Amino acid sequence: MKTSTIPSLRVKPELRLAAENVLQEGESLSSFVEQSLRRNIQQRKAQQEFIARGLASAAEAERTGEYFDADDVLRELDVMLDDAAKAQE
């Protein structure tokens, strides 16, 4: 499969310098930009999926009339977290 290019990006010299100053050994500015782009894409996909699940859950609750009190859910999650912590001891 052929590779393609991302359009050039004009930035202020301060931003370029800041990026260059955080490069790890052997890392190029191009690889840093590519990795940053990949992470941002993953984050946005995860955000879109989270919103979709929330909207689907809201629609299901409206359809069935079954709702859960937030305090009850948080208490149950606390119990689950405590149980998981005890299991690791």
KOLTORKE-509850 format. One record per residue (C-alpha): chain; residue in three letters; residue number from 0; x negated, y negated, z. Coordinates in pm, 1 decimal, padded with zeros to 6 digits. Each point is the difference from the previous one (the first is absolute). Layout:
% KOLTORKE-509850
<drenba unit="A" code="ALA" pos="NUM" c1="X" c2="Y" c3="Z"/>
...
% end
This chain:
% KOLTORKE-509850
<drenba unit="A" code="MET" pos="0" c1="00000.0" c2="00000.0" c3="00000.0"/>
<drenba unit="A" code="LYS" pos="1" c1="-00130.3" c2="-00342.3" c3="-00092.4"/>
<drenba unit="A" code="THR" pos="2" c1="-00049.7" c2="-00261.9" c3="00264.3"/>
<drenba unit="A" code="SER" pos="3" c1="00141.9" c2="-00347.6" c3="-00026.9"/>
<drenba unit="A" code="THR" pos="4" c1="-00091.1" c2="-00332.3" c3="00152.7"/>
<drenba unit="A" code="ILE" pos="5" c1="00165.7" c2="-00229.4" c3="00249.8"/>
<drenba unit="A" code="PRO" pos="6" c1="00017.0" c2="-00364.6" c3="-00107.2"/>
<drenba unit="A" code="SER" pos="7" c1="-00280.5" c2="-00226.9" c3="00117.3"/>
<drenba unit="A" code="LEU" pos="8" c1="00068.5" c2="-00175.3" c3="00323.5"/>
<drenba unit="A" code="ARG" pos="9" c1="-00104.6" c2="-00359.0" c3="00062.7"/>
<drenba unit="A" code="VAL" pos="10" c1="-00061.3" c2="-00071.1" c3="00368.1"/>
<drenba unit="A" code="LYS" pos="11" c1="-00162.0" c2="-00273.6" c3="00204.0"/>
<drenba unit="A" code="PRO" pos="12" c1="-00369.5" c2="00055.7" c3="00067.7"/>
<drenba unit="A" code="GLU" pos="13" c1="00074.2" c2="00032.6" c3="00372.5"/>
<drenba unit="A" code="LEU" pos="14" c1="00227.5" c2="00301.0" c3="-00060.2"/>
<drenba unit="A" code="ARG" pos="15" c1="-00256.8" c2="00171.5" c3="-00219.3"/>
<drenba unit="A" code="LEU" pos="16" c1="-00270.8" c2="-00061.6" c3="00260.2"/>
<drenba unit="A" code="ALA" pos="17" c1="00224.3" c2="00135.0" c3="00277.0"/>
<drenba unit="A" code="ALA" pos="18" c1="00063.2" c2="00315.4" c3="-00204.7"/>
<drenba unit="A" code="GLU" pos="19" c1="-00368.3" c2="00044.1" c3="-00076.8"/>
<drenba unit="A" code="ASN" pos="20" c1="-00086.2" c2="-00041.4" c3="00367.7"/>
<drenba unit="A" code="VAL" pos="21" c1="00213.6" c2="00298.0" c3="00103.1"/>
<drenba unit="A" code="LEU" pos="22" c1="-00119.0" c2="00242.9" c3="-00265.0"/>
<drenba unit="A" code="GLN" pos="23" c1="-00137.6" c2="00321.9" c3="00139.2"/>
<drenba unit="A" code="GLU" pos="24" c1="-00335.4" c2="00136.6" c3="-00107.5"/>
<drenba unit="A" code="GLY" pos="25" c1="00012.0" c2="00118.6" c3="-00359.7"/>
<drenba unit="A" code="GLU" pos="26" c1="00345.5" c2="-00149.7" c3="-00055.4"/>
<drenba unit="A" code="SER" pos="27" c1="00055.2" c2="-00233.6" c3="-00292.3"/>
<drenba unit="A" code="LEU" pos="28" c1="00240.5" c2="-00288.6" c3="-00010.7"/>
<drenba unit="A" code="SER" pos="29" c1="00189.6" c2="00182.0" c3="-00275.5"/>
<drenba unit="A" code="SER" pos="30" c1="00044.1" c2="00314.4" c3="00210.1"/>
<drenba unit="A" code="PHE" pos="31" c1="00110.4" c2="-00214.0" c3="00297.2"/>
<drenba unit="A" code="VAL" pos="32" c1="00263.4" c2="-00172.7" c3="-00214.5"/>
<drenba unit="A" code="GLU" pos="33" c1="00117.8" c2="00334.3" c3="-00141.4"/>
<drenba unit="A" code="GLN" pos="34" c1="00032.8" c2="00152.9" c3="00347.8"/>
<drenba unit="A" code="SER" pos="35" c1="00184.0" c2="-00307.9" c3="00123.8"/>
<drenba unit="A" code="LEU" pos="36" c1="00241.7" c2="00026.6" c3="-00291.4"/>
<drenba unit="A" code="ARG" pos="37" c1="00060.0" c2="00371.1" c3="00067.0"/>
<drenba unit="A" code="ARG" pos="38" c1="00070.5" c2="-00064.4" c3="00370.0"/>
<drenba unit="A" code="ASN" pos="39" c1="00238.7" c2="-00283.8" c3="-00078.2"/>
<drenba unit="A" code="ILE" pos="40" c1="00187.2" c2="00219.2" c3="-00249.3"/>
<drenba unit="A" code="GLN" pos="41" c1="00030.5" c2="00277.3" c3="00261.8"/>
<drenba unit="A" code="GLN" pos="42" c1="00120.5" c2="-00248.5" c3="00260.3"/>
<drenba unit="A" code="ARG" pos="43" c1="00264.9" c2="-00144.5" c3="-00230.3"/>
<drenba unit="A" code="LYS" pos="44" c1="00122.6" c2="00345.7" c3="-00100.1"/>
<drenba unit="A" code="ALA" pos="45" c1="00026.4" c2="00098.9" c3="00365.6"/>
<drenba unit="A" code="GLN" pos="46" c1="00187.9" c2="-00321.9" c3="00073.6"/>
<drenba unit="A" code="GLN" pos="47" c1="00242.1" c2="00060.2" c3="-00288.0"/>
<drenba unit="A" code="GLU" pos="48" c1="00061.1" c2="00357.4" c3="00118.0"/>
<drenba unit="A" code="PHE" pos="49" c1="00054.2" c2="-00119.4" c3="00358.2"/>
<drenba unit="A" code="ILE" pos="50" c1="00257.8" c2="-00254.8" c3="-00114.7"/>
<drenba unit="A" code="ALA" pos="51" c1="00172.6" c2="00259.2" c3="-00218.8"/>
<drenba unit="A" code="ARG" pos="52" c1="00023.2" c2="00243.4" c3="00294.0"/>
<drenba unit="A" code="GLY" pos="53" c1="00138.8" c2="-00275.1" c3="00221.9"/>
<drenba unit="A" code="LEU" pos="54" c1="00262.9" c2="-00099.1" c3="-00254.0"/>
<drenba unit="A" code="ALA" pos="55" c1="00096.4" c2="00364.2" c3="-00053.2"/>
<drenba unit="A" code="SER" pos="56" c1="00027.0" c2="00049.3" c3="00375.3"/>
<drenba unit="A" code="ALA" pos="57" c1="00217.9" c2="-00309.3" c3="00034.9"/>
<drenba unit="A" code="ALA" pos="58" c1="00224.8" c2="00119.3" c3="-00281.8"/>
<drenba unit="A" code="GLU" pos="59" c1="00029.1" c2="00345.1" c3="00160.5"/>
<drenba unit="A" code="ALA" pos="60" c1="00085.8" c2="-00152.2" c3="00337.3"/>
<drenba unit="A" code="GLU" pos="61" c1="00264.4" c2="-00218.2" c3="-00160.5"/>
<drenba unit="A" code="ARG" pos="62" c1="00139.8" c2="00296.2" c3="-00193.1"/>
<drenba unit="A" code="THR" pos="63" c1="00019.8" c2="00229.3" c3="00302.4"/>
<drenba unit="A" code="GLY" pos="64" c1="00056.2" c2="-00259.1" c3="00270.9"/>
<drenba unit="A" code="GLU" pos="65" c1="-00276.9" c2="00166.3" c3="00202.1"/>
<drenba unit="A" code="TYR" pos="66" c1="-00233.9" c2="-00253.8" c3="00157.5"/>
<drenba unit="A" code="PHE" pos="67" c1="-00269.1" c2="00038.2" c3="00265.5"/>
<drenba unit="A" code="ASP" pos="68" c1="-00080.6" c2="-00246.7" c3="00275.8"/>
<drenba unit="A" code="ALA" pos="69" c1="-00352.7" c2="-00139.0" c3="-00040.7"/>
<drenba unit="A" code="ASP" pos="70" c1="-00078.8" c2="00035.3" c3="00371.8"/>
<drenba unit="A" code="ASP" pos="71" c1="00097.6" c2="00368.4" c3="-00009.0"/>
<drenba unit="A" code="VAL" pos="72" c1="-00220.9" c2="00060.7" c3="-00302.9"/>
<drenba unit="A" code="LEU" pos="73" c1="-00294.2" c2="-00180.0" c3="00160.3"/>
<drenba unit="A" code="ARG" pos="74" c1="00037.8" c2="00202.7" c3="00320.1"/>
<drenba unit="A" code="GLU" pos="75" c1="00003.4" c2="00321.5" c3="-00201.3"/>
<drenba unit="A" code="LEU" pos="76" c1="-00311.1" c2="-00108.1" c3="-00190.6"/>
<drenba unit="A" code="ASP" pos="77" c1="-00174.6" c2="-00077.7" c3="00330.0"/>
<drenba unit="A" code="VAL" pos="78" c1="00078.3" c2="00352.0" c3="00121.0"/>
<drenba unit="A" code="MET" pos="79" c1="-00135.4" c2="00147.2" c3="-00323.6"/>
<drenba unit="A" code="LEU" pos="80" c1="-00315.9" c2="-00208.4" c3="00032.1"/>
<drenba unit="A" code="ASP" pos="81" c1="-00049.6" c2="00106.3" c3="00361.9"/>
<drenba unit="A" code="ASP" pos="82" c1="00051.7" c2="00365.4" c3="-00093.9"/>
<drenba unit="A" code="ALA" pos="83" c1="-00255.7" c2="-00027.8" c3="-00280.6"/>
<drenba unit="A" code="ALA" pos="84" c1="-00252.8" c2="-00164.0" c3="00232.6"/>
<drenba unit="A" code="LYS" pos="85" c1="00047.8" c2="00274.3" c3="00260.4"/>
<drenba unit="A" code="ALA" pos="86" c1="-00042.1" c2="00268.8" c3="-00264.7"/>
<drenba unit="A" code="GLN" pos="87" c1="-00341.7" c2="-00144.2" c3="-00091.0"/>
<drenba unit="A" code="GLU" pos="88" c1="-00126.3" c2="00005.2" c3="00359.7"/>
% end
